[in-house]
Amino acid sequence: MSGIAFAIPGDIDTATGGYAYDRRVIAELRGMGREVTVVGLGDGFPDPVAIDAARVRHALGSIPDGTPTLIDGLALGILPDEAAELARRVPVAALVHHPLGLETGLDAERSRRLLDSERRALAAVRHVVVTSRATARTVADSFAVAAARLTVAEPGVDRLDPVDRPGTGRPVLLAVGALVPRKGYDVLVAALAEITSLGWDAEIIGDPGRDPATAARLARSIEAAGLAGRVRLRGQVTADALAGAYRSADLFVIASHYEGYGMVAAEALAYGLPIVSTTAGALAETVPDAAALKVPAGDAKALAAALRRLVADAALRARLGRAAAAAALELPTWRDCARTIDHVIRDLAR
């Protein structure tokens, strides 16, 4: 197999779903015999002011002519001119986890600028890989990317041994994701404050360093709601600790305002966890109806009602958990995901 370049912003070991996707795809492509050169673009993305433009130009300039190149959308979306220049000498595909302009918390003007920049960048590349059918529809509708230029490569899941959850004792609720506005933790805390009469404990696992102000507000809101003894902020944890948290939890909750796929939800399915989820972005499709109770994003009352049902009903948790485990067996593996991307690379090489 020929080699490819994979241009990635920031630190590839960052604990987010997007970076985890990149790491696993790179590992699988290499395992398939594909030579992958990781091209580091530096920090500051997706803020155009914060990036080192000279470093970006040097990094992209180091890619040999004709080399099939993937660029992570976190960087590509704010590099329309650089993408156009690169595309004149190498075949380029974008990897879009979710559109940058749809990030929760952006003001209208910044959202508009990001969407316009990403539209120009995607117009410059030969192909666009997205991580869900929902994101494919968004990219097609918002950025005028034709279906022939789009490929869906859903994240993989690992095949795991069944987890025995007897359903007795005090249920543990688990939420996973960086402490940023898009994850809806403020809504989750408001919902949990509505069900304090029930017995439960909750753990939130996620990097507080991505948005320290949001992390600080979350800690204050937990304290103000009187939940400090019941909701544990664990921060960023090791892979083994995260796996242990999934195994010891009784139900999984994802309160996001938007997800391009929702890798943590897929992981919860693989661990056979019943789920309470919003229907935001791709979650309506990523999370099967048989395995979850679903609510509108931003609706703390509806989230509280769903959590109340699952916390109080061990039989319902068991039924949804069985459906989750069965659904996980239908999800692609990481090798499947990498094979899909490898087909795109082969087309680029032609």
ABEGO torsion letter per residue (X at the ends): XBBBBBBBBEBAABBBAAAAAAAAAAAAAAAAGBBBBBBBAEBGOABAAABBAAAAAAAAAABBBGBBBBBBAAAAAABAAAAAAAAAABBBBBBBABBAAABBGBBAAAAAAAAAAAAAAAAABABBBBABAAAAAAAAAAAGBBAAABBBBBBBBBBBBBBBBAGBEBBBBBBBEBBBAAAGAAAAAAAAAAAAABBBBBBBBEBAAABAAAAAAAAAAAAAAGAAAABBBAEBBBAAAAAAAAAABABBBBABABBAAGAAAAAAAAAGBBBBBBABEAAAAABBAAABBBBBBGBAAAAAAAAAAAAABAAAAAAAAAAAAAAAAABBBAAAAAAAAAAAAAAAAX
